[in-house]
Amino acid sequence: MKKILIPIDFSENAINAVNYALALFKDEFCKFYILHAYQEDIYLSTVPITREVIKEVIRAVGKDSQLQLKNTLKQIKKLSHNSKHVFKIISANNILVDEADRVVEEKNIDLIVMGTRGKTNNKKLTFGSHTLQVLKYVKCPVLVIPESYTYKEPDHILFATDYSIPYQQRELELLGEIASDNNSIVDLLYISEGNHLSLRQERNQSFIKENLRNTKVHFKITKDKNISNEIYRYIKDYETDLLVMINRRHSFLENILFQDNVDKIGLSINIPFLALQNMRRN
């Protein structure tokens, strides 16, 4: 059974991410963990926080979190009557990135699904602060869904990679399952100034080919010094439904995510985005 963690702040963006996950895995047996981490809400309380009232504020915020989770679960079950899906709600007095990391390890989560932005929904930002922290620091594949994105089967998947390091089989299997379940075409796009792969890159490419053997895969090489521009062009020209990238040390994606302002570099996409963390897990 696939285990999927969905952090939620009860915003429309969060519910939209839930809907996408339910549709994407409609044919799979899945256990969905719906998580609300409410520690930040404690200090947003209108009641002045003092030692005398802190316990009561924590209790009240925690109670409200549980209530909203239960109401959200009722809403989700009305939207989906899929017998292959089971749900568990988690309410935690913690910050989201730490609680997500804890749940990922404790429950052996396969995938995190969340909106690109939460209830603050600053349209000037590509990723909200919580999404950005999860992308940066939680050792698990993360699928982010743009605001108001209407589910569409991922017929065409773009996997932008440089083949520079070995991939994790578990994560490639996840991608392979998504692609095979939707009869997707996967384009492996290598953006480089040269036309040839090194022996190491060829081995890594072969590893992908083996793990995606049940998938239609096209291997392509393109030249462009501006990687983001090439990705945007490809998404537009080939009507791409899902972008996949690796978040590893010294990767293009890591360089973007760890900038003070992601949007100065330019990673503004309007399709779902799957970041494979490519880190070893048990």
VOFITI-551303 format. One line per 3 residues: for each residue x, y, z of N, C-alpha, C, CB. Coordinates in steps of 0.001 Angstrom, whole numbers, plus 500000, padded with zeros to 6 digits. Glycine has a CB too. Example, Ala and Ser with C-alpha at 12.3 -4.5 7.8 and 13.67 -1.06 7.14 Angstrom:
BEGIN
513190:494310:507800:512300:495500:507800:513200:496700:507800:511308:495527:509046; 512850:497750:507080:513670:498940:507140:512900:500030:507870:514084:499402:505725 $
This chain:
BEGIN
500846:498798:500000:500000:500000:500000:500881:501251:500000:499043:500006:501234; 500609:502139:499067:501387:503386:498997:500983:504310:500136:501182:504094:497629; 501975:504958:500751:501719:505861:501871:502018:507292:501444:502572:505468:503110 $
501005:508135:501547:501109:509505:501042:500777:510482:502160:500169:509725:499827; 501655:511444:502357:501460:512482:503368:500997:513759:502690:502761:512731:504174; 499886:514332:503191:499368:515587:502640:499272:516617:503759:497978:515374:501963 $
500238:517542:503851:500125:518641:504819:498988:519561:504397:501464:519436:504930; 498244:520054:505367:497071:520846:505027:496921:522018:505993:495809:519973:505043; 496522:523176:505457:496237:524347:506291:494787:524795:506103:497206:525505:505951 $
493989:523916:505484:492548:524120:505280:492234:525192:504238:491896:524493:506590; 493240:525573:503460:493028:526541:502388:492505:525830:501136:494341:527302:502074; 492011:526622:500171:491561:526052:498899:492719:525382:498172:490936:527140:498010 $
493903:525972:498267:495070:525382:497615:495379:524000:498178:496284:526294:497773; 495249:523863:499494:495528:522573:500135:494499:521527:499717:495539:522723:501670; 493224:521900:499692:492168:520976:499288:492345:520577:497827:490780:521608:499507 $
492796:521510:497010:493047:521210:495602:494151:520174:495454:493416:522484:494841; 495173:520259:496309:496258:519273:496285:495737:517895:496688:497408:519705:497225; 494837:517868:497668:494209:516602:498072:493458:515989:496890:493243:516822:499270 $
492667:516800:496213:491891:516310:495076:492795:515739:493988:491029:517430:494502; 493911:516416:493747:494856:515933:492729:495403:514563:493130:496021:516945:492534; 495804:514424:494393:496368:513158:494861:495349:512027:494757:496853:513294:496305 $
494097:512304:495124:493051:511286:495041:492842:510831:493593:491732:511825:495623; 492891:511774:492662:492695:511446:491251:493908:510723:490669:492412:512714:490449; 495105:511171:491028:496321:510577:490470:496467:509118:490881:497550:511367:490914 $
496071:508811:492115:496242:507447:492624:494900:506727:492780:496974:507476:493966; 493986:507034:491914:492630:506475:492017:492612:504959:491869:491730:507095:490964; 493596:504399:491180:493606:502958:490929:494537:502201:491873:494012:502691:489500 $
495134:502903:492835:496084:502263:493741:495546:502220:495163:497421:502993:493712; 495958:501182:495883:495671:501120:497306:496599:502108:498017:495850:499663:497861; 496019:503078:498699:496810:504144:499324:496312:504422:500740:496749:505434:498477 $
497253:504774:501581:496920:505302:502894:497364:506747:502913:497590:504478:504046; 496393:507650:503086:496668:509076:503088:496729:509577:504535:495589:509847:502278; 497816:510231:504862:497962:510882:506165:497721:512376:505959:499389:510609:506799 $
496641:512890:506513:496304:514305:506377:496834:515013:507623:494743:514524:506202; 497837:515855:507431:498577:516445:508550:498300:517927:508704:500061:516226:508369; 497984:518346:509931:497945:519775:510261:498888:520022:511426:496491:520246:510609 $
499952:520790:511175:500898:521191:512223:500531:522616:512641:502406:521103:511722; 500160:522782:513904:499511:524036:514302:500340:524921:515243:498211:523722:514960; 501612:524619:515436:502381:525396:516414:502403:526884:516082:503804:524871:516493 $
502551:527210:514809:502576:528628:514430:501245:529307:514739:502905:528776:512937; 500152:528563:514660:498834:529142:514938:498697:529567:516395:497736:528143:514589; 499427:528914:517278:499369:529259:518704:499773:530708:518918:500278:528327:519528 $
500805:531099:518217:501339:532451:518440:500661:533498:517559:502839:532466:518184; 499728:533041:516726:498898:533971:515964:497582:534243:516684:498627:533421:514560; 497422:533622:517838:496195:533788:518606:496000:535254:518989:496222:532902:519864 $
494739:535675:519012:494427:537055:519395:494600:537266:520899:492995:537412:518977; 494672:536183:521654:494876:536277:523101:496354:536511:523388:494374:534990:523822; 496701:537533:524188:498105:537749:524548:498679:536494:525215:498246:538975:525489 $
499850:536060:524729:500452:534838:525238:501278:535143:526489:501330:534173:524155; 500839:534600:527590:501592:534698:528847:501737:533298:529426:500883:535658:529871; 502576:533149:530438:502753:531850:531064:501448:531324:531650:503811:531932:532144 $
500610:532240:532088:499363:531837:532723:498359:531261:531723:498750:533017:533442; 498400:531733:530485:497380:531313:529516:497906:530370:528437:496784:532523:528860; 499222:530148:528382:499799:529391:527266:499205:527993:527143:501302:529289:527431 $
499023:527304:528276:498475:525950:528210:497052:525947:527666:498502:525302:529588; 496277:526942:528055:494904:527023:527573:494859:527353:526086:494126:528068:528365; 495758:528240:525643:495816:528581:524225:496204:527350:523409:496819:529733:523980 $
497209:526613:523875:497636:525395:523169:496479:524399:523085:498856:524744:523883; 495761:524231:524199:494635:523303:524209:493556:523739:523221:494047:523194:525620; 493251:525033:523202:492196:525548:522329:492578:525420:520856:491897:527009:522664 $
493824:525769:520531:494278:525677:519138:494328:524218:518697:495668:526338:518968; 494795:523335:519585:494835:521917:519262:493457:521335:519041:495529:521161:520352; 492499:521750:519863:491116:521288:519716:490535:521750:518392:490249:521793:520877 $
490809:523004:518041:490320:523542:516767:490954:522806:515589:490616:525052:516669; 492235:522459:515715:492927:521709:514660:492252:520358:514438:494419:521510:515021; 491981:519656:515532:491320:518355:515426:489942:518484:514767:491182:517716:516815 $
489200:519513:515170:487855:519716:514624:487903:519997:513124:487154:520871:515351; 488826:520870:512718:488932:521192:511296:489392:519984:510484:489897:522359:511089; 490288:519176:511056:490735:517969:510362:489574:516993:510161:491870:517289:511146 $
488766:516822:511192:487627:515913:511077:486625:516404:510050:486945:515745:512423; 486394:517719:510032:485476:518280:509033:486043:518151:507626:485183:519751:509343; 487357:518349:507503:488008:518209:506199:487941:516770:505719:489467:518675:506268 $
488123:515833:506638:488046:514419:506267:486652:514058:505770:488424:513532:507457; 485626:514614:506392:484260:514392:505916:484102:514931:504496:483236:515060:506863; 484688:516111:504268:484619:516720:502941:485326:515849:501909:485236:518125:502960 $
486499:515324:502280:487268:514474:501370:486491:513208:501028:488628:514110:501990; 485885:512597:502033:485152:511350:501807:483917:511566:500954:484754:510727:503130; 483354:512768:500989:482228:513075:500111:482701:513181:498655:481539:514390:500553 $
483937:513641:498475:484486:513795:497135:484951:512469:496557:485634:514777:497152; 485368:511556:497448:485922:510281:496993:485305:509131:497779:487459:510269:497139; 484738:508174:497027:484193:506971:497648:485055:505764:497265:482712:506751:497219 $
486330:506027:497027:487242:504992:496549:487574:504022:497686:488536:505626:495979; 487196:502764:497514:487438:501761:498557:488915:501408:498697:486644:500505:498259; 489724:501825:497720:491169:501562:497785:491911:502581:498649:491761:501562:496382 $
491210:503619:499069:491840:504695:499825:491388:504678:501280:491521:506049:499190; 492368:504762:502177:492076:504920:503599:492770:506184:504079:492538:503670:504426; 492236:506765:505160:492726:508065:505611:493009:508042:507112:491710:509170:505275 $
494031:508792:507485:494338:509011:508891:494676:510481:509077:495511:508097:509370; 494114:511119:510088:494414:512524:510342:495444:512637:511458:493130:513304:510706; 496314:513625:511318:497362:513877:512310:497334:515359:512664:498776:513452:511774 $
497121:515661:513933:497179:517030:514442:498387:517108:515364:495847:517439:515194; 499278:518086:515119:500536:518104:515868:500916:519512:516291:501655:517498:515037; 501290:519670:517562:501842:520924:518067:503316:520953:517696:501639:521067:519621 $
503572:521331:516443:504917:521312:515896:504935:522228:514684:505366:519863:515522; 506132:522578:514210:506213:523297:512942:506148:522273:511816:507523:524158:512852; 505639:522691:510671:505332:521747:509612:506547:520961:509154:504735:522468:508449 $
507666:521618:508877:508806:520915:508301:509313:519826:509237:509928:521895:507984; 509318:520099:510546:509792:519095:511508:508804:517948:511637:510027:519735:512879; 507515:518268:511656:506512:517214:511800:506444:516355:510536:505129:517824:512105 $
506551:516992:509379:506556:516231:508127:507745:515282:508084:506589:517179:506913; 508901:515767:508508:510098:514931:508524:509905:513750:509479:511336:515763:508934; 509292:514009:510622:509066:512945:511611:508115:511882:511057:508497:513537:512924 $
507017:512341:510448:506027:511399:509921:506612:510596:508759:504757:512148:509464; 507389:511239:507917:508023:510544:506793:508858:509365:507289:508905:511517:505983; 509639:509596:508330:510495:508538:508861:509685:507484:509607:511553:509130:509784 $
508766:507929:510429:508002:506992:511270:507069:506112:510450:507193:507758:512308; 506434:506673:509435:505444:505935:508642:506010:505411:507328:504252:506819:508357; 507278:505702:507062:507915:505274:505808:507120:505774:504598:508040:503731:505763 $
506901:507079:504572:506075:507722:503551:506744:507636:502173:505813:509196:503926; 505935:507364:501154:506442:507280:499784:506454:508625:499077:505614:506307:498990; 505504:509497:499440:505347:510755:498705:504627:511774:499565:504580:510531:497388 $
505067:513030:499463:504352:514159:500054:503675:514918:498919:505320:515096:500875; 502401:515263:499108:501674:516067:498122:501172:517324:498821:500483:515259:497481; 501424:518488:498236:500965:519738:498832:500840:520815:497766:501923:520195:499943 $
500153:521896:498100:500014:523013:497176:501303:523822:497113:498842:523909:497589; 501497:524527:496004:502685:525376:495897:502655:526495:496925:502797:525964:494491; 501432:526937:497265:501274:527961:498295:500105:527586:499193:501056:529365:497663 $
500096:528138:500407:499032:527844:501360:498021:528970:501436:499611:527582:502732; 497478:529175:502633:496384:530135:502785:496843:531588:502644:495721:529944:504130; 498139:531870:502867:498599:533251:502648:498588:533584:501164:500019:533456:503229 $
498914:532594:500322:498732:532672:498869:499304:533942:498251:497272:532580:498539; 500562:534228:498560:501236:535375:497956:501570:535046:496511:502522:535755:498746; 500839:535638:495582:500973:535292:494175:502302:535753:493580:499832:535890:493393 $
503062:536545:494315:504373:536973:493839:505422:535883:494042:504803:538251:494552; 505078:534877:494833:506030:533819:495155:505689:532541:494401:506051:533555:496665; 506731:531840:493935:506528:530545:493313:506077:529526:494343:507804:530075:492622 $
506790:529470:495469:506448:528555:496554:506213:529351:497828:507562:527500:496765; 505178:528951:498585:504998:529514:499903:506104:529035:500831:503625:529145:500463; 506243:529679:501970:507350:529375:502876:507314:527931:503372:507325:530322:504060 $
506130:527401:503674:506037:526032:504167:506407:525024:503085:504631:525752:504682; 505905:525239:501878:506238:524343:500767:507730:524373:500487:505455:524730:499504; 508306:525556:500512:509733:525690:500248:510562:524949:501291:510128:527161:500215 $
510180:525036:502571:510904:524336:503617:510814:522830:503452:510379:524739:504974; 509634:522332:503087:509483:520891:502879:510328:520434:501697:508002:520525:502651; 510312:521196:500616:511137:520866:499454:512624:520837:499810:510890:521872:498331 $
513023:521764:500636:514440:521869:500989:514911:520760:501918:514706:523200:501631; 514107:520478:502940:514662:519762:504090:514073:518380:504372:514487:520589:505285; 512926:518036:503830:512331:516736:504144:512806:515700:503132:510778:516821:504151 $
513333:514606:503605:513957:513598:502755:512912:512648:502190:515015:512815:503537; 512153:513155:501238:511075:512381:500632:510684:513061:499324:509845:512256:501599; 510270:512309:498317:509743:512958:497107:508570:513875:497450:509300:511900:496072 $
508531:515033:496807:507487:516018:497079:506824:516401:495756:508071:517281:497801; 505513:516256:495706:504732:516650:494532:503953:517900:494887:503773:515503:494064; 504233:519014:494200:503554:520270:494506:502588:520616:493375:504581:521416:494721 $
501395:521075:493787:500315:521337:492838:500039:522837:492791:499029:520554:493227; 500085:523449:491610:499830:524894:491504:498408:525265:491901:500096:525367:490086; 498247:526517:492252:496946:527045:492644:495905:526813:491548:497054:528538:492962 $
494757:526294:491948:493593:526115:491060:493860:525183:489879:493146:527456:490534; 494920:524383:489971:495206:523458:488870:494143:522364:488844:496630:522838:489013; 493500:522197:487698:492489:521164:487534:493156:519868:487102:491416:521597:486510 $
492818:518781:487779:493492:517512:487497:493375:517120:486039:492924:516413:488365; 494499:516720:485488:494577:516171:484149:495541:515002:484204:495030:517245:483103; 495181:513900:483599:496092:512762:483598:497426:513188:482993:495487:511565:482815 $
498535:512813:483653:499857:513225:483149:500266:512416:481921:500918:513072:484248; 499730:512806:480776:500042:512103:479524:501497:512307:479114:499117:512579:478402; 502019:513477:479414:503386:513820:478991:504173:514330:480188:503372:514887:477854 $
505224:513601:480553:506052:513931:481716:507439:514344:481245:506142:512728:482699; 507917:515451:481764:509275:515906:481471:510154:515668:482688:509290:517407:481069; 511208:514883:482520:512178:514616:483572:513486:515282:483148:512364:513062:483819 $
513758:516459:483728:514978:517198:483404:516098:516726:484325:514758:518738:483539; 517178:516206:483750:518241:515610:484550:519573:515716:483825:517922:514145:484869; 520658:515569:484605:521988:515583:483980:522693:514235:484103:522852:516672:484609 $
521992:513226:484649:522529:511869:484781:523827:511814:485591:522769:511283:483410; 524063:512780:486443:525399:512882:487045:525615:511965:488239:525649:514289:487469; 524534:511534:488904:524706:510669:490068:523731:509504:489991:524502:511462:491380 $
524024:508403:490710:523085:507266:490714:521744:507673:491299:523666:506083:491511; 520684:507102:490770:519342:507410:491231:518890:506380:492264:518361:507455:490048; 517894:506745:493040:517320:505827:494010:516212:505007:493348:516775:506595:495237 $
516320:503694:493454:515366:502816:492791:513941:503059:493276:515748:501365:493016; 513782:503288:494577:512447:503501:495147:511763:504699:494496:512538:503707:496670; 512524:505756:494235:511928:506958:493661:511631:506778:492173:512852:508156:493870 $
512513:506066:491467:512239:505798:490060:511032:504876:489908:513467:505179:489383; 510859:503956:490854:509687:503090:490815:508408:503908:490988:509781:502010:491905; 508456:504920:491865:507308:505809:492042:506968:506501:490734:507589:506849:493138 $
507979:507049:490070:507760:507714:488789:507248:506726:487755:509049:508375:488295; 507836:505522:487743:507417:504509:486788:505964:504101:486975:508302:503300:486904; 505534:503999:488230:504141:503636:488512:503182:504724:488032:503947:503389:490018 $
503545:505983:488294:502696:507089:487833:502587:507064:486314:503257:508452:488310; 503730:506856:485654:503743:506874:484190:502989:505687:483597:505177:506879:483681; 503216:504491:484130:502561:503305:483561:501063:503317:483824:503176:502029:484135 $
500655:503786:485019:499225:503832:485340:498468:504789:484424:499026:504246:486795; 499170:505799:483923:498523:506810:483080:498946:506712:481620:498836:508196:483603; 499676:505629:481304:500155:505433:479924:500893:506674:479422:498974:505102:478980 $
501737:507221:480291:502420:508486:480000:503645:508276:479119:502830:509175:481298; 503970:509311:478393:505262:509408:477718:506191:510199:478632:505131:510090:476297; 507398:509674:478865:508372:510360:479707:509547:510791:478849:508843:509454:480874 $
509793:512099:478807:510959:512629:478103:512065:512895:479107:510604:513922:477322; 513179:512181:478952:514369:512428:479764:515193:513481:479048:515200:511112:480000; 515202:514687:479580:515852:515804:478908:517171:516138:479570:514946:517026:478900 $
518237:515973:478823:519578:516322:479289:519978:517635:478641:520612:515195:478958; 520133:518670:479481:520484:519999:478979:521970:520203:479166:519675:521117:479701; 522700:520309:478048:524159:520369:478121:524712:521084:476902:524761:518957:478233 $
525914:521603:477064:526573:522241:475926:527174:521206:474986:527658:523200:476408; 527368:519971:475480:527917:518901:474654:526846:517930:474213:529001:518162:475400; 527206:517043:473281:526245:516081:472744:526438:514674:473280:526336:516055:471253 $
527469:514462:474096:527817:513112:474497:527762:512962:476016:529205:512748:473978; 527461:511733:476449:527435:511402:477867:528729:510702:478255:526216:510517:478202; 529157:510923:479497:530314:510192:480010:529889:508761:480315:530902:510884:481282 $
530860:507893:480621:530532:506509:480972:529634:506454:482209:531817:505699:481215; 529918:507317:483188:529099:507347:484397:527676:507774:484061:529709:508296:485444; 527557:508776:483238:526218:509238:482850:525470:508163:482066:526317:510525:482012 $
526189:507427:481221:525558:506351:480464:525048:505253:481388:526539:505769:479450; 525814:504948:482445:525374:503939:483413:524108:504400:484133:526492:503646:484435; 524103:505660:484527:522924:506190:485226:521712:506247:484298:523219:507592:485791 $
521956:506559:483045:520871:506558:482071:520314:505147:481892:521357:507117:480724; 521196:504162:481859:520765:502768:481720:519940:502327:482925:521980:501844:481549; 520320:502825:484110:519580:502486:485326:518153:503026:485246:520297:503047:486576 $
518011:504240:484734:516670:504812:484531:515889:503973:483536:516761:506276:484038; 516543:503618:482430:515872:502844:481383:515359:501520:481940:516827:502588:480201; 516154:500873:482784:515746:499603:483366:514557:499779:484304:516911:498968:484112 $
514585:500828:485135:513525:501027:486120:512246:501598:485507:514013:501944:487215; 512356:502160:484314:511178:502670:483615:510875:501803:482393:511389:504143:483193; 511215:500526:482487:511102:499630:481330:509657:499419:480867:511719:498291:481664 $
508704:499647:481760:507292:499497:481384:506671:500814:480947:506498:498924:482544; 507517:501771:480651:507073:503129:480323:507641:503558:478973:507500:504126:481426; 506901:504374:478263:507410:504948:477016:508376:506069:477357:506247:505471:476113 $
509667:505851:477104:510690:506818:477482:511441:507295:476248:511665:506208:478503; 511596:508612:476147:512401:509208:475086:513586:509918:475730:511555:510196:474214; 514788:509629:475249:515995:510266:475764:516409:511373:474802:517146:509229:475953 $
516498:512595:475342:516785:513739:474484:517899:514589:475078:515524:514586:474276; 518669:515196:474192:519734:516121:474592:519482:517454:473900:521160:515554:474229; 519604:518533:474660:519430:519863:474080:520500:520791:474625:518015:520423:474379 $
520848:521786:473850:521877:522741:474251:521234:524063:474638:522902:522952:473119; 521537:524518:475845:521066:525835:476285:521783:526167:477580:519501:525865:476477; 522415:527311:477651:523117:527709:478870:522152:528087:479977:524049:528870:478585 $
520946:528508:479609:519939:528867:480591:518978:527694:480761:519181:530155:480168; 519189:526911:481815:518428:525677:482003:516948:525966:482204:518973:524893:483193; 516630:526982:483013:515224:527272:483280:514490:527661:482004:515099:528386:484315 $
515123:528456:481143:514488:528840:479885:514194:527626:479012:515372:529821:479129; 515127:526678:479006:514941:525485:478190:513805:524623:478730:516235:524675:478132; 513701:524535:480045:512614:523761:480649:511265:524394:480314:512797:523667:482183 $
511170:525719:480450:509916:526409:480136:509540:526226:478673:510030:527900:480464; 510521:526331:477800:510260:526166:476367:509732:524765:476081:511540:526431:475545; 510340:523778:476709:509946:522397:476472:508518:522143:476982:510940:521435:477154 $
508223:522673:478168:506882:522503:478729:505827:523087:477793:506789:523166:480115; 506124:524247:477241:505182:524911:476346:505056:524185:475010:505610:526349:476112; 506191:523831:474422:506182:523235:473087:505579:521838:473067:507582:523183:472543 $
505743:521104:474166:505308:519707:474172:504118:519462:475108:506465:518814:474576; 503447:520509:475529:502236:520401:476353:502443:519425:477512:501040:519950:475492; 503437:519714:478311:503825:518845:479419:502844:518956:480579:505235:519188:479894 $
502570:517807:481217:501603:517761:482322:502263:517616:483687:500640:516619:482113; 503527:517227:483722:504230:517030:484984:505722:517232:484756:503944:515618:485571; 506334:518055:485612:507781:518278:485562:508427:517526:486716:508125:519804:485627 $
509488:516780:486411:510230:516027:487420:511677:516492:487428:510146:514500:487154; 512208:516745:488631:513617:517100:488776:514167:516453:490033:513806:518637:488825; 515488:516366:490090:516175:515807:491251:516649:516943:492150:517371:514916:490816 $
516368:516832:493444:516891:517785:494419:518040:517111:495164:515771:518265:495413; 519243:517395:494752:520435:516818:495374:521465:517921:495554:521015:515646:494517; 522542:517588:496215:523591:518581:496442:524160:519055:495112:524712:518001:497329 $
524274:520380:494982:524881:521035:493828:524050:520887:492550:526263:520475:493598; 522798:520473:492671:521951:520370:491488:521380:521742:491145:520811:519347:491713; 520859:521846:489919:520204:523085:489504:519047:523409:490432:519708:522980:488054 $
518264:522394:490780:517119:522628:491646:517553:523073:493036:516268:521373:491742; 518572:522437:493586:519033:522853:494914:519535:524289:494880:520144:521915:495423; 520252:524652:493834:520746:526025:493725:519596:527024:493722:521588:526190:492456 $
518486:526645:493100:517321:527526:493087:516681:527596:494466:516297:527048:492054; 516429:526422:495063:515694:526368:496324:516420:527060:497462:515428:524942:496699; 517748:527070:497419:518493:527644:498531:518891:529095:498297:519719:526826:498794 $
518373:529707:497243:518560:531139:497071:517641:531879:498035:518285:531564:495605; 518009:533111:498371:517157:533915:499248:515789:534154:498626:517827:535251:499561; 515772:534265:497314:514505:534506:496620:514451:533617:495390:514347:536011:496227 $
513648:532549:495478:513529:531606:494378:513187:532317:493078:512476:530556:494693; 512324:533314:493161:511784:533916:491953:512782:534817:491223:510559:534702:492294; 513875:535174:491882:514926:535914:491182:515627:535018:490171:515946:536486:492181 $
515670:533712:490463:516294:532760:489556:515324:532361:488454:516773:531521:490320; 514070:532214:488824:513074:531892:487812:512676:530438:487813:513580:532260:486468; 511812:530036:488715:511233:528704:488683:509741:528880:488916:511889:527744:489756 $
509089:529422:487932:507661:529703:488048:506932:528809:487058:507345:531220:487785; 506304:527757:487562:505664:526792:486683:504188:526691:487021:506341:525416:486792; 503390:526345:486028:501944:526259:486229:501429:524842:486028:501226:527206:485284 $
502326:523859:486163:501940:522455:486111:502475:521779:487368:502480:521756:484812; 501948:520614:487733:502475:519899:488894:503969:519617:488747:501714:518590:489098; 504653:519643:489885:506114:519542:489913:506519:518500:490953:506769:520926:490230 $
507215:517458:490500:507666:516391:491391:509165:516522:491623:507324:514997:490804; 509536:516771:492883:510957:516844:493254:511354:515528:493903:511236:518049:494221; 512253:514796:493238:512792:513576:493810:514006:513957:494657:513172:512538:492695 $
513981:513604:495918:515030:514071:496829:516346:513322:496609:514576:513908:498282; 516260:512099:496082:517471:511343:495767:518390:511190:496975:518221:512017:494638; 517812:510929:498134:518587:510698:499349:518251:509297:499855:518284:511791:500444 $
519232:508614:500389:519029:507235:500830:518162:507178:502069:520365:506558:501101; 517137:506332:502003:516267:506110:503140:516140:504617:503388:514882:506748:502911; 515755:504238:504603:515586:502823:504944:514402:502228:504173:515378:502653:506472 $
